[in-house]
Amino acid sequence: MVRIDPILPYVNDEPGGIRELIEEIASIGVKHVVAGVLKLDRRGFIFNGNPNRPTWKKPLKEALEVWGGEKLVNKYLELYRDKGELLYGYLVPKEGYRWKILSFIAEECKRRGIAFTTCRMGLNIKRRLTRPLTPDGYWCACYAFPILGKKL
């Protein structure tokens, strides 16, 4: 099982790179993929940092500045703060963005016979994209661990 999470908008969400990643994991025999787009906490600790964080743990905003400058930071503010939505207590991009990326991953997995599901990306998306891991129809990798002989 491989988890492709978090997918960072404008950083690692390019279809060519995702396709290449899925080709590589298929070549080593991976049977299941779980994917999710970056979720940000409402308090802003992931984006801006937490005053109590260890010094080695940098805020996402600092990484975005390195990767794409103020322009990338502003794109994140728009995507998450201005136009995003609240899902399971986290700020996420609108469903249309999540659908575009996750449906692409699901299709690439399907073409290679890899089971696929999402994690905390909304039940509408999960129901439409999930290819069960087991014949019993388990939708989420978390539920499959006992079947695979692992304990949670």
Secondary structure as GFF3:
##gff-version 3
##sequence-region A 1 152
A	DSSP	beta_strand	2	7	.	.	.	ID=ss1
A	DSSP	alpha_helix	15	27	.	.	.	ID=ss2
A	DSSP	beta_strand	32	37	.	.	.	ID=ss3
A	DSSP	beta_strand	40	41	.	.	.	ID=ss4
A	DSSP	alpha_helix	45	48	.	.	.	ID=ss5
A	DSSP	alpha_helix	60	76	.	.	.	ID=ss6
A	DSSP	pi_helix	77	82	.	.	.	ID=ss7
A	DSSP	beta_strand	85	87	.	.	.	ID=ss8
A	DSSP	beta_strand	90	92	.	.	.	ID=ss9
A	DSSP	alpha_helix	95	111	.	.	.	ID=ss10
A	DSSP	beta_strand	115	118	.	.	.	ID=ss11
A	DSSP	alpha_helix	123	129	.	.	.	ID=ss12
A	DSSP	alpha_helix	141	144	.	.	.	ID=ss13
###
